[in-house]
Amino acid sequence: MSVESKKTREACCSKLKLFLASLAFVYFAKAFAGAYMKSSITQIERRFDIPSSLIGVIDGSFEMGNLLIIAFVSYFGAKLHRPRLIGIGCLIMAAGSFLVALPHFFQGLYKYETSMSHKAVVNSTETILPCLSNHSMTDADDTLDAETKLECEKAAGSPMWIYVFLGNILRGIGETPVMPLGISYLDDFSREENTPFYLACIHTVGILGPMFGFMLGSFLSKIYVDTGFVDLDTITITYKDSRWVGAWWLGFIVTGTVVLLSSIPFFFLPKSLPKQGQEQEQIQSKSTELVTKTEQEQFLPEETQEKPVKFQEMAKDFMPSLKRLFRNRIYSLIILTSLVAVNGFIGLITFKPKYIEQVYGQSATKAIFLIGILNLPAVALGFITGGFVLKRFKLGIVGAARVSISASMGSFCLLAIQIFSQCDNAEVAGLTMSYQRVPQVSYNPQTLLSQCNGHCFCSVKHWDPVCAYNGMTYASPCLAGCQTSTGMGKEMVFHNCTCINDAGPAANASAVLGQCPRKDDCDLKFKIYMALSVIGSFISACGGTPGYIVLLRSIQPDLKSLALGMQTLIVRTLGGIPPPIYFGALIDRTCLKWGTKHCGGRGACRLYNANAFRVTYLGMITGLYFLANTLWCYLYYSIVKRQKKIALKNQSKENGQESNAVANGHANINIADVEDMGMECTI
């Protein structure tokens, strides 16, 4: 081989490696931004005082953006400059992240829900009388007229969540080209046996994105939303409080910048590359033409060279290509199975921080941090393991399907066990317990009132919890019947609380700000839950790369980009948009105490019925995963049945002209060629 030919070959290989590295970084960047969005869901819900069902719509807007253009990008993009389209998509993603952060700069300062007893000057030494100071208090939303309330809502920036909604749609539009065009480009120009390993590398690097995203979310959730603009000594809540809002907006600026940087390499990559393993033959046979021909003409065989394609011709062929694609029964089953599984996964990951917070009494910051530091590394290790198993044992489509279904069933069993790991409801007087410390079956606003606080004329709408020394939480100092207070800010202590004595003899009838911690045995149950969750995450991820291989080997090469795009379209439309909405709506039904907006009206939920939350949340996920596993069994049966037909057909022709299709004794099946086109498959 000449020196010039060797250099050309090395340049081609380096370009494939550059694309691989660039695609991995984009996967990291988009996962980084997406995970941060998931970790900020609770903060956004509290900042804009909206229910879980509406936050589900905002979260699903990312998939809505994908829905708008995925089919066209997947089909037409495959015939255009794929790397450049990915770069443009990254620019749009970055713009969407910046738009999400924009409302913070137009809204006023965050005013969390509190009772009148906390409205005191920090340097004041005046003693506050929580019970007596509320005697003239009425519910604000009952006294405001419609015009005043409208002006108040405008001043508070209530509709600003629309910017978050639109920014997330932009993020979805920008992310559209990455998966279908990136994966198909890599699969087209890499060795067939290398594709599983490359996919595993991309997903492994990509899974680092959620790790950093959740860790960033955990860090910023401890920083007050208006830090630098308010005196933190005047803030009477901590990051453990359900009214606390962290610096959610700052993370979107960081993630937008990272996505912006990831777009740069794609504008310098070629439209096509030589297939790995074919460079030497092409260079030897066409060494005299390397100087004068274009890159595509140098490396692609004559029969596969692309001619300039007009838009009209591509559009005319779109519907026939779509029909060919969905005539493939294996592909249709993969779509249906993925759809059900993704419904369960999206519901699981969207509300997992809230689940940990409400059921196990952990702070939102700790929940986000643990997901990032425990679950996501397990997922990364699972992707590596799945790719290694495929490459080490050189498994074909049947072997890949076997690995994937085994992983799915294993993770389902561990998920089902988690339902039995539970903690009791938080002890909140008038909500989960009576004031005499008897478990309460039903709740209505009047149960917050009792003889011990009847003389205080307290509001039942405000949530300003205090923890008594007997371990009982009260919805506000007034509802605890507290007569006096000492200290300032977070250090405020309330004394002579009449309701604390009603719950039983107490040596100290005092209370401090915040909810009481859960019982000691709850920490042990939480550790068991996290252990099961981490192991389940690892096992589930082991089936990720094999599942991709089953998809890629079940479709024709010329329909690869369209197939991946249609899978993304269908799964994200029906598996990405609805789950946050219906999961959020069902979770809202388990709310015990709704917050009150600054201008009146119902705000975000402050306290949930932990047992009802657990049954609703895990029950829905378990049901969806059970259905997904049932479909996986049928899909595996169909693949094995199809393989047997292909094997018999090829055995009858092994002495014919196509006997060279035998490939070293390992099955490498392209189901779509037999099923859709009548072409011969290779074994």
Secondary structure by P-SEA (a helix, b strand, c coil): ccaaaaaaaaaaaaaaaaaaaaaaaaaaaaaaaaaaaaaaaaaaaaaacccaaaaaaaaaaaaaaaaacaaaaaaaaaacaaaaaaaaaaaaaaaaaaaaaccccccccccccccccccccccccccccccccccccccccccccaaaaaaaaaaaccccaaaaaaaaaaaaaaaccccaaaaaaaaacccccaaaaaaaaaaaaaaaaaaaaaaaaaaaaaccccccccccccccccccccccccaaaaaaaaaaaaaaaaaccccccccccccccaaaaaaaacccccccccccccccccccccccccaaaaaaaaaaaaaaaaccaaaaaaaaaaaaaaaaaaaaaacaaaaaaccccccaaaaaaaaaacaaaaaaaaaaaaaaaaaaccccaaaaaaaaaaaaaaaaaaaaaacccccccccccccccccccccccccccccccccccccccccccccbbbbccccccccccccccccccccccccccccccaaaaaaccccccccccbbbbccaaaaaaaaaaaaaaaaaaaaaacaaaaaaaaaaaaccccaaaaaaaaaaaaaaacccccaaaaaaaaaaaaccbbbbccccccccccccaaaaaaaaaaaaaaaaaaaaaaaaaaaaaaaaaaaaaaaaaaaaacccccccccccccccccccccccccccccc
